[in-house]
Amino acid sequence: MTTAQDLIAAADAHCAPTYHPLPVVVATAEGAWLRDVAGRRYLDLLAGYSALNFGHCHPRLVDAAKRQLERVTLTSRAFHHDRFAAFCTELAELCGMEMVLPVNSGAEAVESAVKTARKWGYRVKGVPGEMAKIVVAGGNFHGRTTTVISFSTDPEARADFGPYTPGFQIVPYGDLTAMRAALTENTVAVLLEPIQGESGVIVPPEGYLPGVRELTRERNVLFVADEIQSGLGRTGRTFACEHEGVVPDLYVLGKALGGGILPVSAVVGGADVLGVFRPGEHGSTFGGNPLACAVALEVIAMLRSGEFQERAALLGERLHRQLAGLLGTGTVTAVRGRGLWAGVDIAPRIGTGRQVSERLMDRGVLVKDTHGSTIRIAPPLMISEDDLDWALEQLRGVLGV
């Protein structure tokens, strides 16, 4: 019988070491629960970095995928297919926008948004050739492609991958004064996460996002919101921008859009922005494929009910109320987040984020650390109250409170 240790050793031997996963080997999953190759159950509090907002193997999403698998899965964009128009129309409507640029991974969507902003800057705003600038925030995480890491402030993401792509300016996250000073006549876009996920679920100061939106309108600059992790119900609204009444020029979407079944991403915006493209200037063989559209259409239908957003808001209050009770115990130094999404900074005397993640794994709860001292909590939005309470009880046990 092949053991978990055997499978981990084989993966380590034959897979490039780009990740440091926890030593658990998942075999099956349903809802918020996973089962490893030995049959032990674990409660998933990571949800695929928010790709699994609706849980593992949600029946509606699995059925949508199965039905489409028996019909047609790929045509490329050389031809139309019968799910494409509905996908583009309904996703645009969900976002309150007009046009969709369908791609696959989140990083590909960010790259596509960068290209969109530059194209718009040259063709619409009139920025001189090769002079377009995009302003981003320190602590960002938008993916790991060469262009995207060029404006990362994470040394692990950048080191040894240069030369880097020019055309970006980094300012402190949450600092409107710095943002105002950075915008020039050649600025074509501001690209931000409404909540920074990989940095530890960093929520900006109240008024920051509306302030950025006002500045970008004043300066004729696009506001691009990377809602790949924060969007599609995670924070208690369809989009995190909604909490402050902000509507960007472009949404960048991914992760949960594919229902945890396959990669689906998109850039969504107005026709005045996405309409700058001409045939042949951008493309993706698998972007908007029939299988992706079928699953994403079911995701959109589920979001339209408002059920998942409401659940994230209500359970989020429960989550943050219990996490707030850890402050002052000497075990955690900070708690941040919104909805069913939290970053918890672990006190050094307790251990690193990795060590706490491993101790939780031993108790049947799966989370993931980031930036050394932080653990992230982001369960599927359909998690039960009892399961959430049990997971937090395990966290208290690990912390000794």
Secondary structure, 3 states (H helix, E strand, C coil): CCCHHHHHHHHHHHCCCCCCCCCCCEEEEEECEEEECCCCEEEECCHHHHCCCCCECCHHHHHHHHHHHCCCCCCCCCCCCCCHHHHHHHHHHHHCCCEEEEECCHHHHHHHHHHHHHHHHHHHHCCCCCCCEEEEECCCCCCCCHHHHCCCCCHHHHCCCCCCCCCEEEECCCCHHHHHHHCCCCEEEEEECCCECCCCCECCCCCHHHHHHHHHHHCCCEEEEECCCCCCCCCCCCCHHHHHCCCCCEEEECHHHHCCCCCCEEEEECHHHHCCCCCCCCCCCCCCCHHHHHHHHHHHHHHHCCHHHHHHHHHHHHHHHHHHCCECCCCEEEEEECCCCEEEEECCCCCCHHHHHHHHHHCCEECEEECCCEEEECCCCCCCHHHHHHHHHHHHHHHCC
